Amino acid sequence: IEEMKEFKECIPWICIKGLVWTVENIYVKNKAKDDIKEIILDNPINEYEKARAMKRHFYLHVGETNTGKTYNAVERLKTAKKGVYLSPLRILALENYDKLNNEGIICDLMTGEEEIINENSTHVSCTIEKVNLKQSYDIAVIDEIQMISDTQRGIAWSRALLGLRCNEIHICGAMNAKDILIKILEDCEDDYEIKEYHRNIPLVVETKNFSYNDVQEGDAIVVFSKKRVLEIAQDYSNKGIKTSIIYGDLPPEVRKMQYEQFINKENKVLVTTDAIGMGVNLPIRRIVFTHYLHRIFPHLTQICS
């Protein structure tokens, strides 16, 4: 009762509803609010005390697609005694896992679907939700940083950005993430350098309409459903044209094989959904958007790069 006096709104309710009801419905709720306020810090950067105690240095690789942002960051990652690569997708984590191990850098793979732990490993390639913030690293790479604004998964990028215990951190992503990154890093009192990237080869819109019978080697046909991917791939197969197919729920091992066959020019054409839109580097010469885009913009049927 002495403690309940701290919450003045309890007193009249004791008279009206009784002591037990007031404890359950008024006192406990108010007490819980005060306790939660003490637990939750005013600024989320203070949740990561060991990271705040470090003087971290960030390199912001920001700019347009296919301009070497991630390539340059991963090249630096290779020189680390202990390094980590953080990816939004399992396929990207697997790609860099293979790349590092093939170059003699022993690397582990950590994703939501699997874990591959190698003896004497120095690096780890993982999906960003799997990062170990209790581990210390020499160099880290955070890929596709613009995902920090995603309403579902953005917290994983925020957590990595604030909590990585690493002296040198490379962040790769779109230019529109630059301002928020600078704001966060300055709040953390971390040092940073910005490197902006621009395409050497511009995107050019073709003026002629696309014909499925006029498909060229290196074409990527982008549609908006798995069903349509399979239909178009079957049509080309009937004409003797080998295609790689990519869509969202394709098993990662199969997807990797499809990528490799297109890269090695075993398959002439790529038929895909927007699943290729994040962090995948492929030798695509022409991008053809069909169906949905065509219905919105009948005059715009394809983009050539």
C-alpha positions as CSV (number, residue, x, y, z in Angstrom):
1,I,0.0,0.0,0.0
2,E,2.9,2.4,0.7
3,E,4.2,1.7,-2.8
4,M,0.8,2.3,-4.3
5,K,0.7,5.8,-2.8
6,E,3.4,6.7,-5.5
7,F,0.6,6.3,-8.1
8,K,-2.1,8.8,-7.0
9,E,-4.6,7.4,-9.4
10,C,-4.7,4.2,-7.3
11,I,-6.2,5.9,-4.2
12,P,-9.8,6.6,-5.5
13,W,-10.0,3.2,-7.2
14,I,-9.2,1.4,-3.9
15,C,-12.4,3.1,-2.5
16,I,-14.4,2.2,-5.6
17,K,-13.2,-1.2,-6.7
18,G,-11.2,-2.5,-3.7
19,L,-7.6,-3.2,-3.1
20,V,-7.2,-6.4,-5.1
21,W,-8.8,-4.9,-8.3
22,T,-6.7,-1.8,-8.0
23,V,-3.5,-3.8,-7.6
24,E,-4.3,-5.9,-10.7
25,N,-5.6,-3.2,-13.0
26,I,-3.9,0.1,-11.9
27,Y,-0.8,-0.5,-9.8
28,V,0.7,-3.3,-11.8
29,K,0.2,-1.6,-15.1
30,N,1.8,1.6,-13.9
31,K,4.6,-0.1,-12.2
32,A,5.4,-2.2,-15.3
33,K,5.5,1.0,-17.5
34,D,8.1,2.6,-15.1
35,D,10.2,-0.6,-15.0
36,I,10.2,-0.8,-18.9
37,K,11.3,2.8,-19.2
38,E,14.3,2.0,-17.0
39,I,15.2,-1.0,-19.1
40,I,14.8,0.6,-22.5
41,L,17.5,3.1,-23.4
42,D,16.7,6.4,-24.9
43,N,19.0,5.8,-27.9
44,P,19.4,2.3,-29.4
45,I,23.1,2.9,-30.1
46,N,23.7,2.5,-26.4
47,E,22.5,-1.0,-26.4
48,Y,25.9,-2.0,-27.9
49,E,28.3,-0.9,-25.2
50,K,31.4,-2.8,-26.6
51,A,30.9,-1.5,-30.1
52,R,30.5,2.1,-28.7
53,A,33.8,1.6,-26.8
54,M,35.6,1.0,-30.1
55,K,36.7,3.6,-32.7
56,R,35.3,2.0,-35.8
57,H,36.0,3.2,-39.3
58,F,33.4,2.9,-42.0
59,Y,33.8,2.9,-45.8
60,L,30.5,3.7,-47.5
61,H,30.4,2.2,-51.1
62,V,27.3,3.8,-52.5
63,G,26.0,4.3,-56.0
64,E,24.4,2.7,-59.0
65,T,24.1,-1.0,-59.7
66,N,27.0,-3.1,-61.2
67,T,29.6,-0.5,-60.5
68,G,32.0,-2.6,-58.4
69,K,30.8,-1.6,-54.9
70,T,30.6,-5.1,-53.4
71,Y,33.6,-6.3,-55.5
72,N,35.9,-3.7,-54.0
73,A,34.6,-4.3,-50.5
74,V,35.1,-8.1,-50.8
75,E,38.6,-7.7,-52.2
76,R,39.5,-5.8,-49.0
77,L,37.7,-8.5,-46.9
78,K,40.1,-11.1,-48.3
79,T,43.0,-9.4,-46.6
80,A,41.5,-9.7,-43.1
81,K,42.8,-12.1,-40.5
82,K,39.2,-12.5,-39.3
83,G,36.3,-11.2,-41.5
84,V,32.6,-11.4,-42.0
85,Y,30.4,-10.8,-45.1
86,L,26.7,-10.0,-44.4
87,S,24.1,-10.6,-47.1
88,P,20.3,-10.2,-47.5
89,L,20.1,-13.5,-49.4
90,R,21.3,-17.0,-48.9
91,I,22.4,-17.2,-52.6
92,L,24.7,-14.2,-52.1
93,A,26.1,-15.6,-48.9
94,L,26.7,-18.9,-50.7
95,E,28.3,-17.1,-53.7
96,N,30.9,-15.3,-51.5
97,Y,31.4,-18.5,-49.3
98,D,32.4,-20.3,-52.5
99,K,34.5,-17.4,-53.8
100,L,36.5,-17.1,-50.6
101,N,37.1,-20.9,-50.2
102,N,38.1,-21.2,-53.8
103,E,40.8,-18.6,-53.3
104,G,42.2,-20.4,-50.3
105,I,40.5,-18.3,-47.6
106,I,38.8,-20.7,-45.2
107,C,35.2,-19.5,-44.7
108,D,32.1,-20.7,-42.9
109,L,28.6,-20.4,-44.2
110,M,25.7,-19.3,-41.8
111,T,22.2,-18.9,-43.1
112,G,18.7,-19.7,-41.8
113,E,18.7,-22.9,-43.9
114,E,22.1,-24.3,-43.2
115,E,25.4,-23.9,-41.4
116,I,28.8,-25.1,-42.7
117,I,31.6,-24.8,-40.2
118,N,35.1,-25.5,-41.6
119,E,38.1,-26.3,-39.4
120,N,40.6,-23.3,-39.0
121,S,38.2,-20.9,-40.7
122,T,39.1,-17.2,-40.6
123,H,36.0,-15.8,-42.3
124,V,32.2,-16.2,-42.3
125,S,29.7,-15.5,-45.0
126,C,26.2,-15.2,-43.6
127,T,22.7,-13.8,-44.0
128,I,22.5,-10.7,-42.0
129,E,20.1,-12.0,-39.4
130,K,22.7,-14.7,-38.5
131,V,25.6,-12.3,-37.7
132,N,27.3,-13.0,-34.3
133,L,27.6,-9.6,-32.6
134,K,29.5,-11.1,-29.7
135,Q,32.4,-11.9,-32.0
136,S,35.1,-9.5,-32.9
137,Y,36.3,-9.0,-36.5
138,D,39.1,-7.1,-38.3
139,I,37.0,-6.4,-41.5
140,A,33.3,-6.7,-42.2
141,V,31.2,-6.1,-45.3
142,I,27.5,-5.2,-45.0
143,D,25.8,-5.6,-48.4
144,E,22.6,-4.0,-49.7
145,I,22.4,-1.4,-46.9
146,Q,19.4,0.2,-48.5
147,M,17.4,-2.6,-47.0
148,I,17.7,-0.8,-43.6
149,S,14.5,1.0,-44.6
150,D,12.6,-2.3,-45.1
151,T,9.6,-2.5,-42.7
152,Q,10.1,-6.2,-42.1
153,R,13.8,-6.8,-42.2
154,G,15.4,-3.4,-41.8
155,I,16.1,-4.0,-38.1
156,A,18.7,-6.6,-39.0
157,W,20.7,-4.0,-40.9
158,S,20.3,-1.5,-38.1
159,R,21.5,-4.1,-35.6
160,A,24.6,-4.9,-37.6
161,L,25.4,-1.3,-38.3
162,L,25.2,-0.4,-34.6
163,G,26.5,-3.6,-33.0
164,L,29.4,-5.0,-35.1
165,R,32.6,-5.2,-33.1
166,C,34.9,-4.5,-36.0
167,N,37.6,-2.0,-36.7
168,E,37.0,-1.6,-40.4
169,I,33.5,-1.9,-41.8
170,H,32.5,-1.6,-45.5
171,I,28.9,-0.8,-46.4
172,C,27.6,-1.3,-49.9
173,G,24.3,-0.2,-51.3
174,A,22.2,2.4,-53.1
175,M,22.8,6.1,-53.0
176,N,19.5,6.8,-51.3
177,A,20.8,5.2,-48.1
178,K,23.7,7.7,-47.8
179,D,22.0,10.4,-45.7
180,I,20.6,8.0,-43.0
181,L,23.9,6.2,-42.8
182,I,25.8,9.4,-42.2
183,K,23.3,10.4,-39.5
184,I,23.6,7.1,-37.7
185,L,27.4,7.0,-37.9
186,E,27.8,10.5,-36.6
187,D,25.5,9.7,-33.8
188,C,27.7,6.7,-33.0
189,E,30.8,9.0,-33.3
190,D,32.4,6.6,-35.8
191,D,34.7,7.7,-38.6
192,Y,33.6,7.2,-42.2
193,E,34.7,7.8,-45.8
194,I,32.3,7.9,-48.7
195,K,33.1,6.4,-52.1
196,E,30.4,7.1,-54.8
197,Y,30.1,4.8,-57.8
198,H,28.7,5.6,-61.3
199,R,28.0,3.3,-64.3
200,N,30.5,3.5,-67.1
201,I,27.9,2.1,-69.5
202,P,24.6,3.9,-69.5
203,L,21.2,2.3,-69.7
204,V,19.6,2.9,-73.1
205,V,15.9,2.4,-74.0
206,E,15.4,0.7,-77.3
207,T,12.9,2.2,-79.7
208,K,11.7,-0.9,-81.4
209,N,9.2,-3.4,-79.9
210,F,10.5,-6.7,-78.6
211,S,9.6,-9.9,-80.3
212,Y,10.0,-13.3,-78.6
213,N,11.1,-14.7,-82.0
214,D,14.0,-12.1,-82.0
215,V,15.6,-13.1,-78.8
216,Q,19.3,-12.5,-78.6
217,E,22.2,-14.1,-76.6
218,G,22.4,-12.4,-73.2
219,D,18.7,-11.4,-73.0
220,A,17.0,-11.4,-69.7
221,I,13.2,-11.8,-70.0
222,V,11.7,-10.4,-66.8
223,V,8.1,-11.5,-66.0
224,F,6.1,-11.3,-62.8
225,S,5.0,-14.8,-62.0
226,K,6.6,-18.3,-61.7
227,K,4.0,-19.7,-64.1
228,R,4.9,-17.2,-66.8
229,V,8.6,-18.0,-66.3
230,L,8.0,-21.7,-66.9
231,E,5.7,-21.0,-69.9
232,I,8.2,-18.8,-71.7
233,A,11.1,-21.2,-70.9
234,Q,9.1,-24.1,-72.4
235,D,8.4,-22.1,-75.5
236,Y,12.0,-21.4,-76.1
237,S,13.0,-25.0,-75.3
238,N,10.5,-26.2,-78.0
239,K,12.4,-23.9,-80.4
240,G,15.7,-25.3,-79.4
241,I,16.8,-22.2,-77.4
242,K,18.4,-23.1,-74.1
243,T,17.3,-20.9,-71.2
244,S,18.2,-20.5,-67.5
245,I,15.2,-19.8,-65.2
246,I,15.1,-18.0,-61.9
247,Y,12.2,-17.3,-59.6
248,G,11.8,-16.7,-55.9
249,D,11.2,-20.2,-54.4
250,L,13.7,-22.0,-56.7
251,P,16.0,-24.1,-54.4
252,P,19.3,-22.3,-53.9
253,E,21.5,-25.1,-55.4
254,V,19.3,-25.2,-58.5
255,R,19.4,-21.4,-58.8
256,K,23.2,-21.4,-58.5
257,M,23.4,-24.0,-61.3
258,Q,21.0,-21.8,-63.5
259,Y,23.2,-18.8,-62.9
260,E,26.4,-20.6,-63.8
261,Q,24.9,-22.0,-67.0
262,F,24.0,-18.5,-68.1
263,I,27.3,-17.0,-67.1
264,N,29.2,-19.8,-69.0
265,K,26.9,-19.2,-72.0
266,E,25.7,-22.8,-71.9
267,N,22.2,-21.2,-71.9
268,K,21.5,-18.3,-74.3
269,V,18.6,-16.6,-72.5
270,L,17.6,-15.9,-68.9
271,V,13.9,-16.0,-68.0
272,T,13.3,-14.7,-64.6
273,T,11.1,-12.8,-62.1
274,D,12.4,-9.8,-60.1
275,A,14.4,-12.4,-58.0
276,I,17.5,-11.3,-59.9
277,G,17.1,-7.7,-58.7
278,M,19.3,-7.8,-55.6
279,G,23.1,-8.3,-55.6
280,V,23.3,-10.8,-58.5
281,N,25.9,-10.1,-61.1
282,L,25.2,-11.6,-64.5
283,P,26.4,-10.9,-68.0
284,I,23.1,-9.5,-69.2
285,R,23.2,-7.4,-72.4
286,R,19.5,-6.6,-72.7
287,I,16.7,-6.5,-70.1
288,V,13.2,-7.1,-71.4
289,F,10.3,-6.3,-69.1
290,T,7.0,-7.9,-70.1
291,H,3.3,-8.1,-69.2
292,Y,2.8,-5.9,-66.1
293,L,5.1,-3.1,-67.1
294,H,3.8,-3.3,-70.7
295,R,0.2,-2.8,-69.5
296,I,1.2,0.3,-67.5
297,F,3.5,1.8,-70.2
298,P,2.5,0.3,-73.6
299,H,5.2,2.4,-75.3
300,L,8.0,1.1,-73.1
301,T,8.6,-2.6,-73.7
302,Q,12.3,-3.1,-72.9
303,I,15.5,-1.6,-71.6
304,C,18.8,-2.3,-73.2
305,S,22.1,-2.1,-71.2
